[in-house]
Amino acid sequence: MNRYRFVDYATQGYIAWVALIVLIFHGTRLPAWPWVVVAHVIGLGAIHLLIQIAGRYSRNLVLIFIRNFYPILLYLAFYREAEYLNQMCFKGYWDVHFLKLESHIFGMQPGLELMMQFPSRWVAELMFAAYFSFYLMIGGVGLTLLWRDRRQFAHFISVMSFVFYVCYTIYIFVPVVGPRIVGSGLVNAPIPQEVLPAINTDVPASVQDALFFRLMGRIYGLTETAGAAFPSSHVAVAFCTVYFSFLYLRPIRYAHLIAAVLLCISTVYGRYHYAVDVLAGGVMAALLVPLGNRLYSRFGNADQDGPVIDQTARS
């Protein structure tokens, strides 16, 4: 089990790619850039070492779990890093342009006004629970496939990681905070009055009472990142996990699809994303999941007698 898989190539490729971006674009806005590059070189070595050690001790369940799940453990680090790097090329954020685009397309600001139109606590509970379900989609599908068939899990983690890494690359070059930039204090960015809605956009007390609103507040209090809104990786990855439900976990596929659709609405309702972020996330899923499948088919899962993409998986 000491051979590379597609997910290893994708993860190490992303780490090397970001290091190259930093070398080229660091300028004066990233004074600690040498340390970023060094950290990436260490990351490349650490992943290689993990693969080799896990291969040598192939019956150590802890090592095998880490060897399989390590990309998921890195997602948050890469997500936070995108915030640190997204001011290399452009100073400030692009939200003014997105607010203008939303107003032009919809005649309103969905990311600011949807919550005000449906302030019921139970609507808020449903919306923020749907948003929270993102973590269950990743962990639940991943653990189930790892338990059922390691080849199916390798397929899942490979394609999902590929989708994440493309989104993270875009975040470095397209810094967009999302609707919460208005009045949240997340970043200090002036917003012209002409792009703001006339109504009060404070979070209604009924929404603040929702259990899942408070839960997501705690989660984002620890993981908040400015400039990682376009495209919505929540939407892109959620539909990626839905694809794998239809492929390998068919009994839950329709419930999973409904949860993903509700998640799309919740990203706008909860002011995490502009509506155009959601549309872009859907486009990313439509483009990247088939491309990820092709790459996985080519490079496969070296540990498991080649790739498995079973279009008639057991239900």
FENSUL-V428940 format. One record per helix or strand of 3 or more residues. SS is the DSSP state (alpha for helix, beta for strand). FROM is the first residue (numbers start at 1). TO is the last residue. Records with the same first field share a line. If there is no record, write none. Layout:
SS->FROM-TO + FROM-TO
//
This chain:
alpha->6-25 + 33-56 + 61-85 + 95-106 + 110-117 + 121-148 + 150-173 + 179-181 + 193-195 + 205-208 + 211-223 + 233-248 + 250-269 + 275-299
//
